[in-house]
Amino acid sequence: MEYVIGIDSGGTHYRLKAASLDGECLGSFTGAEANHYHNTEEDMLRRIESHFTSLLATFGGRREDCRYIVCGTTGLDSPQDGEYLERCYSSLAGFNCPVRVINDAELAHYTVTGGEGVLIISGTGSIAFARARDGRCARSGGYLFTILGDEGSGSWVARAALHLLGRHYDGAVPCTPLVSLVEEELDIHDRHGLNTLAFRMGSMPWTCPSIGHLVDKAVEQGDCEATAILDKASAALMEIVGDAVTSLHLDEDEPDFKLGLWGSNILQSSTLKERFIARVMDRYPQCRVVESSMTSLDGAVKMALELV
């Protein structure tokens, strides 16, 4: 049976799904990440080969029957990354089909918008990807927090909450509901505990407490400081979107562009989502805000089927 394969290659997991040419799911598999920044080429190829073998075993698929492979991956940020990854996937034994490797933000953009307009992603990190109707593309944001990137993201919100905790220990702000919630969650009650956490985060830059939900909980309790954090996050996300829109002149040429929302930080925070949408509609009143129930893996399969 002929089939296609969609891949969602993230920083933690590597997900694959195979589907027949009429869209029926044949099998799926989730394995360890296979990021080219974290692994040597030899290790990455060995891991990818193992994942493909495991996927095919779920439905008895033959490599020569695959018609297309689409992979959305983290870490594809330059032409050199693209060439390297295309070469890796094209070297898979037994597969003679076309392979398309794209940035995971581009895959999410396709999944939510269908391939046109702007997508803002606010999960652990943040980035915007945009495509005009004539095919021109742009991205904005997506830089590490070490150079003030990931603005408006879940990690940004968490660091803002920790910063508020520090201001409380300085005597600048009272013990708000958010302060109490963070202290209880992290078992931190003074400068020493906060600095210990900060040093640990400094030695492991991608390690940040998942405390964004506490900010929303504090907002529900009437915490003005927590509300201010989410309002600033909405402004930061708006700036990323604005950069992408300006780059492609969408506000002038396509004022009714789609604006997709993606990522747990914005989709699971009603306050952040509402304030962000209000800013968007104030600046781009004709744009259309859209969401999707599809996953990136589903989007990869759908793209592969369309390319076939």
N, C-alpha and C positions, 0 to 999 in steps of 0.2 A: 504493500500500500504506500502510495506517495504521501508525503507529509511535509510540514514546515516546523521549524524550531524557533521559539522565542526565548530570550535570555534577559534576566534582570541581574546584572552583576554589581552588587553593592559592596560596601565596606565591611559588612559582617557576614552576609549570606550570598550564595550564588544559586539563583533559581532558574530552572529550565522547564519549558512546557512544549510538548509536541502536539500538533493538531493535524487532522486530515485536511485535504484541500477543500472540503465542504464545511470546515470549521469545528468538527467534532474533536474534543479533547481526547487524545490517545494515552497520554501519560505525563507525569511531572516528577521532578526531583529537586530537592534542596540540599546543597552541600556547603562546605566552607568557602569563604571568599577566595577569589583568584585575581587579586589586584596587582597590576604590574609595578606599582610603586612599593608594594610590601613584599613581593616575591621575586626571586631570580627568574630569568626566562625559563630555565630548565624546570624549576619547581612549578611555575605557573602553567606551563604546557602539560606537565604530568598531572596536575590537579584538574585542569579543564578536560583532558582526555578521560580521566576517571569519572568525572561528572557526566560526560556524554555517554560513556559506557553504562553507567547506572540508569540514566534516563531511558536509553534504548531497551534496557532489560525489562522495564516496566510494561512494555507493550510488544516486545519482540521485533522492534524496528530494525531495518537494514540501512546501513549508512548510504548506500548507493541510491536509495529511494527518497532521500531528502531533497526537496526542491529549493529551499531558501532558508537561511539563518539570519535572524536579526538579533543583535545584542546591544542593549542599552547598558552602559557601564560608567561607573564613577571613575574619575581620574583621566578622562579624555579631554585635555585642555589645550592641545596644540596639534598642528599637522604632524609633528613627529610622533606624538602619542597615537594618532590615527593610523599612520603607516605601520607602526610597530604592531598594533593590535590586529589590523587587517592581515598582516603577514602571519601572525600567530594562529589566527582562526583558519586561514587558508591552508595551513600546513596540517590540519587535522586529518589523520589517516582515513581513507575511504569516502570522504565527503568531496564531491565534485560540483557542488551547487554554489551559487553566489552567496557571499556573506556581506552583510552591512553592519558595521559597528558605529554606534553613535553615542554621544554623551547622554547620561541618564536624564539630564534636564530636558534634552531634546525629545527623548522618548516620552517623558511625562507630559511635555507640551503636546505631542501628537495624541497621547491618550486622552487628554482633557479637552483640547480645542479642535482636534481633527487635523491639526497641522497649520493653522493660521491664527494670527493674533499674538497675544502675550500670555505667558504663564508665570505666575509668581509662586515660588516654592519657599515655604517657611516650615521646615522641620527642625532637625538638629542644627542644620545650617540654613542659608538662604541664598537664592539666586533667581534671576529672571531670564527667560529665554523668549525670543520673539521672532516671528516670521511674517513678512509682508506677503500680499497676494502674488507679487511678482517673483517670489522665491528668495528675496534678500533676507538674511538672518542677522540677529544681534543677540548678545547676552550681556548681562550686567550683574555685578555682584559676584558672589561665589568665592570671594577671597577669604583666606583664613582670618580668624579673629586676631591673630598676632599682628596684622596690619590693619586693624579696625574693620575687618570684614565680618561676614555672617550676621550683619545688622538685622535686627528684627526677628531673629531666629529663636528657636527654643533655648539654645545655649546662651544667646544674648540676653534673653529674659531671665534665665537662671543667674547669670553673672550680675545683672542689675539688682536682683533680689539680694544677692550676697553683698553687693555694694551698699544697699540700704541697711543691711545688718551692721556693716561697719560704721555707717553714719550714726546708727543707734548707739553703738558702743562709744562713739565720740561725744555723745550727748546732744547731737544735732537734731535728732528726731525721736519722738516718744516710742514706747513699745506698742506698735500697731499690730493688728491681727496678723499681717504678713510676717513681721518679726517673730512673733510667738510661734507661728506655724513652721517657719524655717528652723528656728532653734530646736523645736521638738522633733522635727523630721531628721535633722542632721546631728542632733545631740551636741550642739554648740551653744555655749552660754557666755563666752567672753572673747576678748581679742586674741588670746592665745589659741583657742580652738579655731577661730576663723583664720588666723595666720597659718596654722598647721595645715588646714584644708587648702589654702591658697598656694602654699609651697608645693603641696602634693599635686595640685592642678598644674603648677608651673613645670614640674618635671615630667608630667604626662599631659601634654597640651590638649588632647582630644577627650580627656576625662573631665566631665562636668556633671555635677549632681542634677538629676532629672526632677527639678522642683517647679517647673512651669505651672503645673496644675495647682500648686499652692497659691500662686499669684491670682489665678482665677477664683479660687476659694476665698481668698482675702477680699477680692472685689465684691463678691456676694455678701460679705460681712460689712461692706461699706468702707473699706480701707482706701483712702484717697491716694496714698503713696503707691499702692498696688495698681490702682486705676491709671495713675500717671505713667507707670512703667509700660503698661499695655498701649497707652496712647502714644508714647514715644516709639514703641515698636511699630505701631501702625504707620507713623510718619516715616520711619526708616524704610519700611517696605515700600511705601509710596515713592520714596526717592529712587529706589532700585527700579521700580516699574517706569518711573518718569525717564530715567536714563535710557532704558530700552526703547520706549516710545519715541523719544527725541532722536535716537540714533537712526531709526527707520522712517521718521516723519509720519508716523501713523496718525497722530492727532490732526495732521493736515490732509493727508491723502486717504486715510481710511478711518474717519472718526467713529464709525460704528464697529470698530474692531472688538473681537472677543478678548476677555480677560479671564483666564482660568486660575483657579485656586487649587493649591496642592500642598500637602504636608500637614502633619499632625498638629504642629504648633498653631497654625491659623484655623484649621478646620475644627479642632476640638476646643477652641477658645471663642465662645460667643462674643465676648467683649472685644477681643482683638479683631475678629472677623467683621463685626458691625462697624467698628471705628475705621477700619481699613476701607471697607466698601463705601462708607460715607465720604471719605477723602477722595476715593476714585471717582465717584459720581459727581462730586463737586468740581473736579478738574476735567474729567472726560465724561460729560453727561450723556453722550450717545453710545458709549461702549456697553458691551453686554457681558455681565459677570456670569461665568459658567463653572460648574463642578462636574465630576464624573464618579460613578461607582465602580468603574473599571480599575484594575490594578495595572502597574507598569508591565507586569508579565503578560497580562491580557493584551495590552497595547502592543507589545513586541510581536505577539502571535498575529494580531490583526494586521500590523504593518507588513509582516512577512507574507501573509495571504494576499494582500493588495499588490505587493511587488511581484508575486507569482503571476 
